[in-house]
Amino acid sequence: MRKKIVAGNWKMNMTKEEGQALISEVVNMAKDEVNSQVVMVLCPPFPHLGYAKKMFQSQANIFLGAQNCHEKTSGAYTGEVSASILKSFDVDYVILGHSERREYFQESDELLKLKVDQALANQLTPIFCCGESLAQRQAGSGFIEFVCGQITQSLFHLSSEQFAKVVIAYEPIWAIGTGLTATSAQAQEMHAALRKHIASQHGQKLADEISILYGGSAKPSNTPELFACPDVDGGLIGGASLKSRDFIDIAKSFK
Ligand code: PEP
């Protein structure tokens, strides 16, 4: 059985007080409402990582995630945070390759490969993001190959044992923060293609064990249909993860 995962990417939002209030609401609601088999990951900005874990230590299905890590082990990289520092703060997951980082911080497939290695070497689970642009989607062909190519470039150097520890998030760039969501048919088509691509490298058994999340304007009104797709194993949630009610309702969207 693949893990069902709902991860909240807070991006650059939430003061300390706002973050603490949001976590405490999510934790309290999750306790009563969310199936304990659903893995919930909260990915706040770095400073929140210092206190956040203590707020849900008693809840086995809630985990802590960071939004990025540096590609080097340590050293003179002012302003950066390494995977080993994250691990020392009890972080479990790290989002890598988000389209905003690819676009605004020029993160290439090659650089992401190094970040993935750092994450795995420090026992962090990478949530590796991939996805096509609007222009690529509108071109009508080649977008599936492009997204599979992102996986090849940044992840296919891993051994099967390492690859088994990765979570994939398919996030069509045209759906992130735009209010436009991929239809469940579009999501299923890409997720199935990604799983087939992974199977071509690592075999069907391993491909069947990898969680592939959907991200892009996911909200409680569309996640029940998206999560019902056979190859969609949950979501990476941006805007809707900042509202406890919405985030919890999304985590309740699995059949
Ligand atoms: C994201 O940033 O990963 C994301 C999916 O954002 P949103 O849900 O706001 O589209």
Residues whose N, C-alpha, C, O or C-beta is under 5 A from the ligand:
A	BS01	PEP	N9 A175 I176 G177 T178 G215 G216 S217 A218 L236 I237 G238 G239 A240
